[in-house]
């Protein structure tokens, strides 16, 4: 295996990756609030929400934050490959993603079976 499959690109913005992670946690907290009943999906009006529920409703911003930053960071990787190598490098990009996503996915799936 090549080391480049597992190492993140050296020119990434660590702060933006952290901000993207924060946005992902806001999405998780929103789902926890909805599925535990703290924030019902359907309310009669926004005036019905108290301050706490109104703050939780703001967690939807995390979804926007996550997708905007993910698009910027992914686009930067692909365009960097285009400038350096003359090609977008979809294959190496998706191989790196596969090694980051599927091993933990199958681990969680296996643990859920037991």
N, C-alpha and C positions, 0 to 999 in steps of 0.2 A: 504494500500500500504506500501511496505517496503521502508525505507529510502535509502537503498543501491541501489535501482533502479535509484535514482535521483542524488546521490552523486558520483563524480568521485573517482576512487581509490586514496588512500592517497600517494601511491608511484609513481605517475606519474611525469614526468619531465615537469614542467610548461613552461620552456624555449623552449622545443621541440614542445609543443603544440602551442606556440606562433609562432615558425618558420613555423610550418605546416599551421597556419592561414595566415602567410605572403605569403607562396607559393600559397594558395588558392586565395588570393587577386591578385597575379601576373596573375593567370589564368583568373580571372574576367577582369582585365585590358587588357589582350590580346584579349579576346572576344569583349570588348568594342571597342578596336582599329580596329579589323577586321570588326565588324558590323556597325561602323560609317564611314568606308571608309578611315580611316587614314592609315591603312595598308591593302592593297589588298592581298588576299590569294595567288594569282598567279602573280608573277613578272617574268620578262624575265630573270633577273639574280640578284644576291645579290649586284652587282655593281650598279644596278639601285636604290638601297635604299640610301637615304640620312642618315645622322647621327641619326636623331630623329627616323626615321622608323627602322633603324638598331637596335637601343636600344629597341624599342618596340618588335621587333622580338625576342629579348633575353628573353622576358617574358615566352616563352615556358619552360624555366628552372623551372618555378614555378610548372608546372605539374609534372616534375620529383621529385622535392623537396617534393611536397605534397604526392605523392604516396610512396616514400621511407620512409618518416617519419610516414605516416599513417600505413604502413606495420610493421614498427618497434614498434610503440606504441600499435597497436592492438595485435601483436604477443607477446609483453611483458605482456599484460593483460592476454591473454589466457595461456601462459606458467606459469605465476604466479599462476593462478588458478590450473594448473596441479600440480605444486609443493606443494601447500597448501592443496588442497582437493583430489588430485589423479584423477581429471577429468578436461577436458578443460573448461567446463562451457559455452558451446555455447548458451544454452537457456537463461541464465541470461544476457549474453552479448547482444544477439539480442533483448531481452526485453528492456534493457537500451537504445539501439539504437532506438528502435521503439518509446519510449517516448521522445527521443531528436529530432527525424526527423519528425515524422508524425504530431504532433500538429502544428508546424510552417508551414508545408506543406499545411495542410488543411486550416489554417488561410489565407495564401497567395492565395490559390485557391478560397476561399470564397470572399476575397477582390477583386480578379480579376473579379469575376462574377458581382460585383457591380461597 
